[in-house]
Amino acid sequence: MIVHDDINLLRGCITALRCARYAHVCLYTFHFLRAVRFAQRRSSLSACGQHRRIPARAGNYGAASGSLHSHVPKRNVSQAQPLATISVAMHCRILFTLTLIAGLAACSFAPPVRKPAPTTPPPASTARGGGYYLDDGPEENPPANLHAVADAVPRHEPLHRFANRQYVALGQSYIPDTALKPYREEGLASWYGRRFHGKRTASGELYDMYAMTAAHRTLPIPSYARVTVIETGKSVVVRINDRGPFHKDRVIDLSYTAAYKLGYIGNGSARVIVESIDPASFNSSGSPLKPGHYVQLGAFGKQANAEKLLGRAREALGLPAELAHVALIDDLHRVNLGPFSNQIEADAWAEKTRAALGIETITIVR
């Protein structure tokens, strides 16, 4: 028969297995064993009742009071009962062992808990025609004066040591230009925003979505380009400091502000003309230098010194602002007067400058 130690052991296992996914199986087994034990005890009591001494009556086969019933042999009674008890106990213990294994397996191999999905949805794109990635785009509160951001001012800069080497992107090999030369291309311009804001560009500089910069596959880094929207005629000057885009139908990636000034933020892209810029053809204010005759008053390594001489010349000669400027050419800030329509007019202004400022000048033609 099942002893009290077995019942206590089962109760302890049931308590330990309550964490299991299938603990209810163990609980069911526990109640089943209790029912078996109860039935076994009743069977035992019934069997013991056959051993009771009963008074002798007429017709009984026994001759004396207290004798056993003669139709129940002592040998059969003493051996049959333990066999039945062992059989029930054996089946219960086997069932208990299987149940215990199932419960432990449930605890050991319980499936991992799936983490809940984030409740905050990713920002949706407002661009039409696939202008930018779902997790890219403008910030929630961009500056209000983006239209007033000045174009990049072309100036001569040494080319980056590493950013102009041959490279491979998306299985395609690219060979960047290693010298400034004329370039013109027509195609789609896209833009990139907060997804890359503050991250390193190919030049090593941090990307600023509110600066007038752009990414190009082969133009030298750094260099400058004018981007003109074909449909509207709007144009901006940007500084190339990054590589891309690598979509075959796009020719340039502009910063958020540059695309904003060109008016295609909402559309995501626009058909444009990209033209490289020679820094020597622009003055320090970003205005292109027109062809003509010029008078050069001086050349300085520091822009501040050039600006001082420019101020003196404007005051002494009474020249309008558009006829006096500083241009960065070959790493020197050059103070120029002009352009003039012919050499005679340029020579006349050169003589006036020598008389007013006491400096030597030269005339050049662009």
C-alpha positions in Angstrom: 0.0 0.0 0.0 1.0 3.6 -0.4 2.6 4.9 2.8 2.4 8.3 4.3 5.9 9.2 3.0 4.8 8.7 -0.6 1.8 11.0 0.0 4.0 13.7 1.6 6.6 13.4 -1.2 3.9 13.9 -3.8 2.5 16.9 -2.0 5.9 18.5 -1.9 6.4 17.9 -5.6 3.0 19.3 -6.4 3.9 22.5 -4.5 7.2 22.8 -6.4 5.5 22.1 -9.8 2.9 24.8 -9.5 5.2 27.0 -11.6 4.9 24.4 -14.4 2.7 25.0 -17.4 1.1 21.6 -16.8 0.8 21.7 -13.0 -2.9 21.0 -13.3 -1.9 17.5 -14.5 0.0 16.9 -11.3 -2.9 18.2 -9.2 -5.2 15.9 -11.0 -2.8 13.0 -10.2 -2.7 14.0 -6.6 -6.5 13.9 -6.3 -6.5 10.6 -8.1 -4.0 9.1 -5.7 -6.1 10.3 -2.8 -9.1 8.6 -4.2 -7.1 5.4 -4.7 -5.9 5.5 -1.2 -9.4 6.0 0.1 -10.6 3.0 -1.9 -7.7 0.9 -0.7 -8.4 1.7 2.9 -12.0 0.7 2.4 -10.9 -2.5 0.8 -8.5 -3.2 3.7 -11.3 -2.6 6.2 -13.6 -4.9 4.3 -10.9 -7.6 4.3 -10.2 -7.2 8.0 -14.0 -7.6 8.7 -13.7 -11.2 7.4 -11.3 -11.8 10.3 -13.7 -10.6 13.0 -14.7 -13.1 15.6 -18.5 -13.6 15.6 -20.8 -15.4 18.0 -21.5 -19.1 17.3 -25.0 -19.7 16.1 -26.9 -22.7 15.0 -26.1 -23.7 11.5 -22.7 -22.3 11.5 -19.9 -24.5 10.3 -17.7 -23.5 13.2 -18.1 -25.4 16.4 -16.9 -22.8 18.9 -17.5 -19.2 19.5 -14.9 -16.9 18.0 -13.9 -19.3 15.2 -13.2 -18.1 11.6 -15.5 -18.8 8.7 -14.5 -22.1 7.2 -15.3 -21.0 3.6 -12.4 -18.3 3.7 -9.1 -20.2 3.9 -6.6 -18.4 6.0 -3.8 -18.9 3.4 -5.8 -17.2 0.6 -6.9 -14.3 2.7 -3.4 -13.6 4.0 -1.8 -13.7 0.5 -4.5 -12.2 -1.8 -4.8 -8.9 0.1 -1.1 -7.9 -0.1 -1.0 -8.7 -3.8 -3.9 -6.4 -4.5 -2.3 -3.7 -2.4 1.0 -4.0 -4.2 -0.6 -3.9 -7.6 -2.5 -0.7 -6.8 0.6 0.9 -5.3 2.7 0.0 -8.3 0.4 1.5 -10.8 0.0 4.7 -8.7 3.8 5.1 -8.3 4.3 4.7 -12.1 1.6 7.2 -12.8 3.2 9.6 -10.3 6.7 9.2 -11.8 5.4 9.9 -15.3 3.5 12.9 -14.1 6.5 14.3 -12.3 8.7 14.0 -15.4 6.0 15.8 -17.5 5.8 18.6 -15.0 9.6 19.1 -14.8 9.8 19.1 -18.6 7.1 21.7 -18.7 9.2 23.9 -16.3 12.5 23.2 -18.2 11.3 23.7 -21.7 8.7 26.5 -21.3 8.7 28.7 -24.5 10.3 32.1 -24.1 8.0 35.0 -23.3 7.5 37.2 -26.4 8.4 40.8 -25.6 5.5 43.2 -26.3 5.8 45.3 -29.4 6.7 49.0 -28.9 3.6 51.1 -28.5 5.2 54.1 -30.3 4.7 53.8 -34.1 7.6 54.8 -36.4 7.3 58.3 -37.9 5.4 58.2 -41.1 6.7 59.7 -44.3 4.9 62.7 -45.7 6.8 62.6 -48.9 5.1 61.6 -52.1 6.9 59.4 -54.7 9.4 57.9 -52.2 11.3 61.0 -51.3 12.9 59.6 -48.1 12.9 56.7 -45.8 10.2 56.1 -43.2 12.6 56.8 -40.4 14.1 59.8 -42.1 12.6 63.2 -43.0 12.3 66.6 -41.3 12.4 67.1 -37.5 9.2 67.9 -35.6 10.2 71.5 -35.2 12.6 72.7 -37.9 13.9 76.3 -37.7 11.5 78.9 -39.1 14.1 80.9 -41.1 15.4 78.2 -43.4 14.6 80.4 -46.5 17.1 83.0 -45.2 20.0 80.5 -44.9 22.7 81.8 -47.3 24.1 79.6 -50.1 27.5 78.0 -49.6 30.3 80.4 -50.6 32.7 78.8 -53.0 36.3 79.0 -52.0 39.5 77.1 -52.8 40.1 74.2 -50.4 42.6 71.4 -50.5 41.0 68.1 -51.5 40.4 65.5 -48.8 43.2 63.0 -48.5 41.0 59.9 -48.4 37.5 60.8 -49.5 38.5 61.0 -53.2 39.8 57.4 -53.5 38.1 54.8 -55.5 35.4 53.0 -53.6 32.6 50.4 -53.9 29.0 50.9 -52.9 26.2 48.4 -53.4 28.4 46.4 -55.7 29.2 49.3 -57.9 32.7 50.8 -58.2 33.2 54.6 -58.3 36.2 56.7 -59.2 35.9 60.3 -57.8 37.5 63.2 -59.6 40.8 64.3 -58.0 40.9 67.8 -59.6 38.4 70.5 -60.2 37.1 70.5 -63.7 33.9 71.4 -65.6 31.0 69.1 -64.8 27.3 69.2 -65.8 24.7 66.6 -65.4 20.9 66.4 -65.5 18.8 64.0 -63.3 16.8 63.6 -60.1 17.9 65.3 -56.9 16.7 63.8 -53.6 17.5 64.9 -50.0 18.3 63.4 -46.6 17.4 64.6 -43.1 17.3 63.6 -39.5 18.2 60.0 -40.0 21.8 61.1 -40.8 21.8 64.4 -38.9 24.9 64.5 -36.7 26.5 61.4 -38.3 29.9 61.3 -40.1 30.0 62.1 -43.8 32.6 60.8 -46.2 34.7 63.9 -45.5 34.7 63.1 -41.8 32.6 66.2 -41.0 29.3 65.8 -39.2 26.2 66.0 -41.4 24.2 69.1 -40.7 20.7 69.0 -42.3 20.4 72.7 -41.9 23.6 73.6 -43.8 24.0 74.1 -47.5 25.7 70.8 -48.3 25.2 67.8 -50.6 26.4 64.3 -51.4 27.7 63.3 -54.9 29.1 60.1 -56.2 32.2 61.5 -58.0 32.6 65.2 -57.6 35.7 66.1 -55.5 35.4 66.5 -51.8 35.3 69.3 -50.9 34.0 71.1 -53.9 31.0 73.3 -54.9 28.1 72.9 -57.3 25.1 74.9 -58.4 21.9 72.9 -58.5 19.0 74.3 -60.6 15.5 72.9 -60.6 14.5 72.6 -64.3 10.7 73.2 -63.7 11.0 76.4 -61.6 14.4 77.8 -62.4 15.3 78.1 -58.7 19.0 77.4 -57.9 21.3 77.1 -54.9 25.0 76.7 -54.4 26.0 73.8 -52.2 29.3 72.3 -50.8 30.0 68.7 -51.6 31.2 66.9 -48.5 29.6 63.4 -48.7 29.1 60.5 -51.1 25.8 59.3 -52.6 23.1 58.8 -53.7 23.5 55.3 -54.9 20.1 55.0 -56.7 20.8 54.8 -60.4 18.1 57.4 -61.2 19.4 60.1 -58.9 22.4 62.3 -59.4 22.7 64.3 -56.1 21.5 64.2 -52.5 20.9 67.7 -51.0 20.6 68.7 -47.4 17.2 69.3 -46.0 17.7 73.1 -46.1 19.0 73.1 -49.7 16.0 71.0 -50.8 13.7 73.3 -48.8 15.0 76.4 -50.6 14.5 74.7 -54.0 10.9 73.8 -53.0 10.8 70.1 -53.4 10.7 68.9 -49.7 7.1 67.7 -50.1 7.7 65.9 -53.3 10.9 64.2 -52.1 12.7 64.7 -55.4 13.0 67.1 -58.4 14.6 67.1 -61.8 17.7 69.3 -61.7 20.8 70.4 -63.4 24.1 70.0 -61.4 27.0 72.1 -62.4 30.4 72.2 -60.8 31.8 75.6 -59.7 35.3 77.0 -59.9 35.9 78.9 -56.7 37.9 81.4 -58.6 34.8 82.5 -60.3 33.1 83.7 -57.1 33.9 86.5 -54.7 34.0 86.1 -50.9 30.3 87.0 -50.7 29.2 84.1 -52.9 28.5 86.2 -56.0 29.8 85.0 -59.3 32.5 87.0 -61.0 31.5 88.3 -64.4 33.8 88.2 -67.3 35.6 91.5 -68.0 38.7 93.6 -67.0 39.7 93.9 -63.4 42.1 95.9 -61.3 43.8 93.9 -58.5 44.9 96.0 -55.5 46.5 93.3 -53.4 46.5 89.6 -52.4 46.5 88.3 -48.8 46.7 85.1 -46.9 44.1 86.2 -44.4 40.7 87.4 -45.4 40.5 90.0 -42.7 43.5 91.9 -44.2 41.9 91.8 -47.6 38.6 93.2 -46.2 40.5 96.1 -44.6 42.0 97.1 -47.9 38.7 96.7 -49.6 37.1 99.1 -47.1 39.8 101.7 -47.7 39.4 101.5 -51.4 35.6 101.9 -51.3 35.9 105.0 -49.1 38.7 106.6 -51.0 37.4 106.0 -54.5 33.7 106.2 -53.9 33.0 102.9 -55.7 29.7 101.1 -55.5 29.7 97.8 -53.7 29.3 95.7 -56.8 32.5 97.1 -58.3 34.8 96.2 -55.4 35.1 92.7 -53.8 37.4 90.0 -52.4 37.9 86.7 -54.3 39.7 83.6 -53.0 41.9 82.4 -55.8 44.8 80.0 -55.4 44.6 80.2 -51.6 44.9 84.0 -51.6 42.2 86.6 -50.9 42.5 89.0 -53.7 41.1 92.6 -53.6 39.7 93.4 -57.1 37.9 96.3 -58.7 35.6 95.6 -61.6 34.6 94.3 -63.9 35.2 97.0 -66.5 34.0 96.9 -70.1 37.5 97.4 -71.6 41.2 97.8 -70.9 41.2 101.6 -71.2 38.6 101.9 -68.4 40.5 99.4 -66.2 43.8 101.4 -66.7 42.0 104.6 -65.7 40.8 103.1 -62.4 44.2 101.6 -61.7 45.8 105.1 -62.0 43.1 106.6 -59.7 43.9 103.9 -57.1 47.6 104.5 -57.1 47.0 108.2 -56.6 44.4 107.8 -53.8 46.0 104.9 -51.8 49.6 105.1 -52.8 49.8 101.4 -53.9 50.8 99.6 -57.0 48.1 97.7 -58.9 47.8 95.3 -61.9 45.1 94.7 -64.4 43.7 91.2 -65.2 41.2 89.8 -67.6 38.7 87.1 -66.8 
